[in-house]
Amino acid sequence: MAAIPRLKLYAGPALLSYGFRPFFFLGAIWAGIEVLAWLPMFYGELSLATAFSPRDWHVHELLFGFVPAIVAGFLLTAIPNWTGRMPLQGLPLAGLVLVWLAGRYAVAVSAGIGWLGTTVVDCAFLVLMAAAVAREIVAGKNWKNLKMVALLSLLAAGNLGFHLEAHFKGIALYSSRLGISAVLVLIMVVGGRIIPSFTRNWLMRRQAGRLPAPFGRFDVACITLSTAALALWVVMPEEAQTGVGLLAAAALNLIRLCRWAGYRSFSDRLVLVLHVGYAFVPLGFLLAGLSAFGITAPSAGVHAWTAGAFGIMTLAVMSRASLGHTGRALVASPALQAVYAVAFTAALARICAVLHPEWGEALLPVAALAWSAAFLGFAFLYAPILCWKPSKAVRTPA
């Protein structure tokens, strides 16, 4: 049973009252702006004073810029519920946000700062987040969630490796795959907790019938094998044994998704979108496995995971958590459903641009503009929810 959080009197700006508010809002804006900037960079029409190549800047800022912001917003909101401790608020939260923003600036102007200074500034955020999460989990004696610290530490190691690899090798390949793998495992762990739970809760209130399978040995086996396959993919993505492992992981994750009865949640888009987002996990494993045998391009699986799983799952979690933690009804408005649809379009367009290179010139702008529209659209829709300043002091769950 989850710990019951205490309440804490808070009278400051609403944006700093809970971790999900600034990180979801700013993370969504950055996701949209970054891709809008990357498209002209890709075509050589825009340049930044960054030491990274256009490809590495794009990969880094989505993988180690945007994703950690959303992960931070989720964990800083979930951990008080897990531990019963008070949330990070006010100036301490503002300080953490400023560290994240400093990393985005440092990477953008890294050619002037130098790679070492950029590395220190940019890597500070994930290190601080891992330390903060460890402190809260240990203080709350919530030992089962220490795995979150391990995953954050792995993501931080990937970020450090990215800077080192980009500087000394000219392109960051191994560290990119390590970062993607860390986020994927996080999605498999957290998704395995929230997707069947939210689906079960919704179905039990509305109709009898098949319910999602509870977490069990199959889930443990699926995550374990998937993690092992990803470890092989990080080190040797083109080997046959890696391909076999990835294809096996694809099958297990597809079975896992089917066990959650997502087909019964079609009328609740807030629930359905979680299943849709997770569906890109086995699709990514399938495409990455096929690429190990030379059947598909390596980036097909990468974009299924990043544009699909990362993009849609973050939007699903952000929208639901923001509604729930601000006391609003858990209902996806038509505008929010449009955001989901545009994000889905972006993922499909990006994957198809890889699978059919002759369509790339037409599909790349579609994917980039749809992605940006989805995240900037979310930021616009949720700005009143995330940033609205209460007229008086409110008591927020810690």
N, C-alpha and C positions, 0 to 999 in steps of 0.2 A: 504493500500500500504506500502511495506517495505521501511524503511528509506534508503536513498542513502548515503553510507559511504564516509567519506572524505579520502583523500590520505595522506600517511605519508612516508617521505623519510626514507629508511632503508638501511644501508650498511653493516650490520653484517652477520653472518653465516645464510645461508638459513634455516637451521634447526630451528633457533629461530626467524624466520621472521613472523610466524603465528602459532597459537595454535595447529592446526591440525597436523603440521609436527612432532614435537617431541612426542606428545602423541599417534598419530596413529602408528608411527614407533616403539616406545618402548612398547606400549601396545600390539601390535601384537606379538612382540618378547617374551614378558612375557607370553602371552597366550599360545604360543607354548612350551616354556621351562617349564612352570609350570606343564602342563599335562604330558610332558615327564618325569618329576621328580616324579609326583604323581603315575604313573603306577608301578614303582619298590617299591615305598613306600607302595602302596596297597598290594603288594605281600610280604612285609617285607624284601626286599632286599636293601633298602636304608632308612636312617634316617637322619633327620635334627635336629639341636639344637633348635627346636621350642617347646614352651610350649603347642601348640595345638596338638590334636590328628591328625593322618594323614587325616582323613575325614574332620575335621574342617579346617586344613591348606588348603586343596584343595578347599573347598567351599569358604573360606574367600578370597583366593588369586584370584579366578575367579570373585567372586561377588563384593568384596570390593577393589580388586587390579586392575584387568584387566578392568572391566566394567567402573569404574570411570575415568580411563585414556581415554577411547574412548569417554565417555560423555564429559569430559573436552575438548578434541580436537574438538568435534562438537560444543559445546556451545561457546568456545572462538573464533570460526570462524563464527558462526551464529549471535552472539549478535552484533558485529559491523554492520552487515547488518540490524538488527532490529532497532538499536538505532542511527546509523550514527556517532558513536563515534569511536575513534581510537582503533586498536587492541592491545592486550598485546604482547609485543615484547622484544627481547634482554634479559637484565639481569633480569627484573621482571618475564618473562616467564621461564628463566633458574632456577630461585629460586623456582618457583612452581613445575617444573619438579624434582628438587632435593628433595623437600619435599615428592613427590610421591615415588621416589626411596628410600628415607630413610625409608618410611613405609614398603616397600618390604623387605628391609634388617632387619629392627627391628622385623618383624614377623618371619622371617626365623631363627633368633638367639634369639628369645624371652625367651628361657629357661635361657639364661645368663643375659639378660637385666632385666628380671622381668616383670610381666604382667602389672604393672602400667606404667612403662616407655614405654613399647611397645604400650600401649593404647594411651598415649599422642602423641607419634611420629606418629603412624599410623592414628589416627583420625584427625590429623591436616590438612591433604590434603583436605578432603571433607568439613571441616569447612571453610578453606580458599577459596575454590571454591565457596561455597554458598555465602560467604561475597563478593567475587569479582563479581559474577553474580548479586547479589542484588545491589551493588554499580553502576554497569553499567546500569542496567535496570532503577533504580531510577533516575540516572543522565540524562539518555536519555528519561525519562518520557514514557517508553514503558510498561505501566502498565499491559497490557494483558499478558505479558510473566513473570509476577511475580510468576506464577504457577511453573515455572522452579526452582525458589528458594525454593518453598515449597517441591518439589520432591527431590531436592538435600539435603535439611535439613532432610527429611524423610530417605534418604539413609544414611546420616551421623548418624542419630539416630540409624539406624539398625546396623551400624558398631560399635558404642559405645556399644550397647546392646550385640553384638556378643562377644566382649571382656569380658564383665561382665558375660554373661551367660556361656561362655566357662570356665572362671576361677572358678566361684562359683558353677556351675551345672555339669561341666565336659564335656558337649556337648552343642553346640548352635543350638537350634531348632527354637524357636519363632523368634529370630532375623534373622535367615537365611530366613525364610518365609517372614519376613518384608522387607528384602533387595530385595528378588525376586519380591515381589509385587510392590515396588517402581520403579524398573527398568521396570516391565511390564506396569505400568501406563505411564511411560515416553515413552515407545515404542508406546503405543496406542495413546498418545497425539501427539508426533512428527510424527509417522507413518501416522496418519490421516491427517497431514499437507503435508508431502512430497510425499507420495505414489500417491495419486490422482493427485497432482499437476504435478509431473514429467510424470505421465502416460498421463494426458491431453495434456501437452505440446508436447509430442512425437506424440500422435495420431493426433493432429490438424495439424501437419506439414506433415503428410503422407497420411492420408486417412479419408474420412468421415465415419460417423457411430456413434455408441453408445460411449459416453464419460463418465468418472467417475462422480458419483453423487457428488455434492458439499457438503461441511461440513454443517450439519444442525442439526435439533432436534434429528434425529435418532442417530447421532454420539454422541451427548451429553448424550442421554439415555444409549447408549451402554457403554460409558466410566464410567458413574455414576453407573450403575448396576454392571459392572465388578469390579469397585473399592470396592463396598459394598461386593461383593462375596469374593474378596481377603481379605478384613478385617476379614470376618468370617473364612476364611481359615487360616489366621495367628493365630487366637485365638483357634479355635476348628476345625481342618481339617477333623475329622472323624465323625462329626455330620451330620444327614440327611439334615437339613436345609442348611448346607454349600454345600452339594452335589447338592441340587436343584439349589442353586444360581450359582454354578460353571457351571452346565449344561446349565442353561439359558444364562449365559455369553458366553459359547461356541457357542450357536446358534446365538446370536446377533453379535458376532465377525465374524462368518462365513458369515452371511448376509452382514455385513459391507464390508468384503473383496470382496465379489461378486459384490457389488455396484461399485467397482473401476475398473471394466472392464479389469482386468489383463490378461484374456485369449487373448486379442487383442494385447498384447505387446510381444508376444513370440519371435519375430525376434530381439528385442532389449534386450539383456541379462542384461544390467545395470538397466533397468526398471523391467524386469521379476523377477530378483532375490529379489527385494523388496517385491513383492507379495508372492514369495515362502517363504521368511523369516517370513512374517507376518502370513502365514498359520499355523505356529507352535504355534501361540497365541491361536486360538480356539482349536487346537489339545490338547494343554496343559490343557486348561480349561476342555475339555471333559475327558481326562484321570484322572485329579485331581478330577473331579466330580464323576467319576466311582469309584475311590479309596475310596471316603467317604462312599460308599455302600459296600466296600470290594470286588469289582469286579476286580480291578487292584491294583498293588503295588503303594504306595504313590509316590515313586520316578519316576514313569513313566511320570506323568505330569510335575514334576520338571525338568526332563531332556528334555522333549519336549520344555519347556520354555527356559532352559539355553543353552543346546547344539544346539537346533534348532533356536528359535527366537533370543536369544541373540547373538549366534555365527554367524548366516547367516545375520541378520540385521546389525550387526557391520561391517562385511566385505563389505556388500553392500554400507553402508553409507561411510565408509572409502575410498573405491575405487572410488566412484563417486565424493565425495568432493575433494579428492586429485587431480583428473583429472581436475575438473572444476576450482578449485582455483589456479591451476598452468598454466592455459591457454591451456590445452591439449584437444583434441577431446574427446567427451563423447562416447567412443567406448570400449567395453569389448574385449580385445585381447584374442586369443585362450588360452594363459597361464592363464589369469585371469578367464576365464570361467572354466578352469580346477580347479582353486582354489575354485570356487563356488561349483563345482561338488563334490570335496573332502570334503568340509564342510557339504554338504547335506548328503553325505555318513556317515560321523561321527555322525550326528544327528540321522539318522535312525538306525545305528548300536547301539548307546547308548540306544535308546528307546527300541529296540528289545531285548537287553541284559536284560532289566528289565522285559519286558512282557514274555520272554521265558528264565527263569533262567538257563535251561539246555544248552542254547547257550552262556551263559555269559562268560565262560572261553575263547571261541573263539572270541566273539564279543567285549569284553572290549579292548583288544589290538588293534583291528581294529579301534574302535572308537577313542581311545587315539592317535594312530599314524596318523589317518586321520585328526583329529582336529589339531594336531601339524603341520602336513604338510600343511594344509590350511593357518594357520596364519604365520608360518615361510616362506611359499611360498609367501604370500602377502608382508611380510617385504623385502624379497629378490627382488621381482619384483618392488616394489615401493621405494626401497632405493634411486635410482637415482633421482626420482621425489621429494622425501621428504627431502633428505639430500644434494642434489647438491648445491654447493656454486656458486652463480652468479659471473661473472667476474667483474661486476661493480655494483654500487648502483642502486637499482631498486625501483620503486614506487609501493607499494602494497596497495590494498584496505583495509581501516581500518575497 
